[in-house]
Amino acid sequence: MSGHSKWSTIKRQKGANDAKRGQAFTKAGNALTVAAREGGGNPDSNFKLRLAIDAARAVNMPKENIERAITRATGTSGEKSLEEVIYEGYGPAGVAIMIDAVTDNKIRTTSEIRSLLERAGGSLGGPGSVNYLFKATSAIDVKAADPDQVFLAAADAGAEDVEQNGESVTVYTVPQKLEEVKEKLRAAGFEVTGWEVSKKAASQVAVNDPKQAETVLNLVNRLEDLDDVQKVYANFDISEEILEKVT
């Protein structure tokens, strides 16, 4: 297991309880609105909206807030229009970074992201500059169990790979199979502790210098703390030994 995988799992598991991210409701609400506008307000027929609702519930967003955000997708006079934007660039040590954002002011968001990247020694790239290094996937976390048994239980539902992450096992599959694999795991008696649609790097960049590792992680955290940023993906590989020193 790479340090990056461990870090990603920690981020998923702590996200719902991260007191520092006071803007969690805003981010979740924006994701709900965009998903409903794109595919309709019925989660039964809108996979993206179902995932957005799951994410909103994970941060304990009240039901009425969720419903309000979905209703907002129909368009209310006086409200600013939201759009999804994907940013690509590089961080320290040549680490590739992709950023999913939802914004009502693309100029502002672009400026904020460019500033953070450049201050960390990176740069903002154009469309396609790093996208080819990532592929769409989904990750499902299962409480401590035998990875082989987990994979056997989920393989026929579409699981592609498993990874041991300390006290949990992460199951990877294509986004379209996420719910099927998740339910298969639950039916087999495994405790599912978290899940997300994500992007997985085809190859990783080893960051062996502790100072560079700290800069990379600080950059990712600062990007995630921007109000308009939904998710950040990066292809760094930091050893567990270094990760424990800088987190």
N, C-alpha and C positions, 0 to 999 in steps of 0.2 A: 504493500500500500504506500502510495506516495504521500508526502506531506501535504500536497495540494488537495488530495482526496480527503484527508483528515480535516483540513481546514474547512473545506466545503461542507462536510457533514456537521461540524461544529456550528457553522453559520446557520444551517437549516434548523438545527435543533434549538438554538438559542434565540432565533429570530422572533418568536412569539413573545418572549419574555425580556427582550432587550429594551431596558428603560430609557436608554440614550436616544432611541429612535422615536421621538415624540410625534414625528410626522407620519407614523405608520398608517393611521386612518386615511390621511390624505392620499398617500400612495395607493392604498387598497381601493379607495373610492374612485380614483382616476382610472385604475385598471378595470374596475367594474364597468364604468361608463363607456370606455373605449370598446370593451368586449361586447357589451350590449348593443352599442351603435353599429358594430361591425357585423354581428351575427344574430341580432334580435334579443329580446329580453327573456326568452324562455330557456332556462338552463338545460332542460331535457333535450333540446335540439341544438344547443350552442355549447360545444365542448370547452371553448375558451372561457366562456362565462362561468361554467361549472368550476373550472380551475381558479378563476378570480374569486368566486364565492368561497371556495375552500381556503384560499389565502387570506381573505378578509376574516373568516371565522378563526383562523389560526392566530390572528392578532387581537382576538376578542372584540371585533367590531360588532356593535349592536345590530339586531335584525332590521330595525327601522332605518339605520344608516345605509345598510346594504340595499334595501329597497329604494331608498331615495337616490342613491348613486345610479341604480339601474334605470329608474324613471328619468333621471337627468339626460339619459342617452337620446330621448325623444327630441330634445332641444327645447330649451326654455329661453324666452327673450331676455336679453341682458346678461346671459352667461357666456363666458369666453369659450371658444371652440378648442377642444383638445385634439392633439395629433400624436401618433406614435412615431418616434424617430430612433434609428439605430446608428450609433456612433462606433467608429473603428479607429484604433490607434495603437501606439506602443508606449510601454512604460519603461522603467529602468531595466538594465540588463537585457534589453531586446524582447521583453515579455509582451506578447500580443494581448490586446484588451478589446473586448466588445461590450458595448453599453446599451441597454434597452431603456428608453426614456419615454415618458408621456408628458407633453408640455402644451401650455397655451401661448408660449413665446419662444419660438425656436432660436431666435437671435440670442436671447438671454441664456438659454440652456447651453447652446454651443459655446458661448463665451466662457461660462463657468467650467465646462468640461475641458476645454482647451487650456485654460489657466491652470487647472490642477495637474493636467498631464505635463505641461511644460515646466511647472515648478518642481516636479519630481524628476525631471530629466528625460521626459518622454515627449511624444508629439501626437497630434491628432491627424489621422490619415483620411483618405477619401473612401467612398463606397467600394467594397471589394478588396481593400488593402490587407485585411486579415481574416475576412469571413471564410475564406477557403480553408483556414486552419481549424475550423470548428464544425461540428455537426450537431443537428438537433437531437436531443435525447430526453429521457425522463429518468429521474432517480427516486427510488423508494427505499426509505430506511426501515429496517426491521430490527427489533430488539434482539440482543445477544442470542445467537443461534448458530448452528453448524452451517457454514456457507453452502456446502454441497447439498444438504437437505433443503435449504431455501431455494437453491437453483432448480432442483428436481421438482419441487412443488410448483414453481412458476414457469418452467420452461415451455410447457405445452400451451401456456397462455401468451407467450411471446417474449419472455425474458431473454435478454441477449448475453448478459454477463453479471457477475456478482463480485463484490469486493468487501473484504473484512476491514472494518474501521473501528478498532478498539472494541467497545462493547456493543457495537451494532454491525449489521451487514447492509450494504447498499446494493440494490438490484437495479440494473439498467435495462431499459427497453425503449422502443420508439414512442414518441408522445401519444400516438393514436392508441397504443396498447396499455397506457398507464392504468386506467381504471380496471381493465380486465385483469391485469397482473396483480394489482393491489387487492382486488376482491378474491382472487385465487389464493393469495398468500393468507388472507384472513380466514378463508374457508378451511385452509390447511392447519389453522391453529396458531399462526404466527402473529405477533403483535406489531402492527405497522405504526411507526412513531412519526413519520413525516414523508412528504413527497413533493416534487416540483418538476415542472418542465424546464429544461435547461439546455445549455450548449456544452458539449464535451470536446476538449481539444484533441486533435488527431495525434499531435506530438507535443512534448513539453520542453520548456527551457529550464535547465537546472540553475538555481540561484544558490550558490554555495557560500557567498559572503554574507555574514550576519547583518552588516549595515545595509547592504543592498536589499536583503530579504525584508528587513524592517521597513525600508522605504517603499518597497512594492506593496506590502500589506497595508501600510498607512495610506497609500494612494488609493487602493481598492476601497478601504473603509471610508475615506473622504468622498470618493465618488458616490458610494452607496448612500451617504448621508445627505446628498443633494436632494432637495424636495422633488425634482422632476425625474430622478433616476429610479427605475424599477429594479433592474438587475445588472450586475457586472460579472462578466466572464473573463478569465485570464488563463494563460497556459503555463504559468510558473510551476516549478517543482521544487519545493523547499523541504529538506529533510525534516523528519520529526524532531530530531535533536535540536536543530536550529529553530524550528517552529516553537518549541517549548520555551526557548530562551527569549523570543521576541513577542510572544502573545501573552 
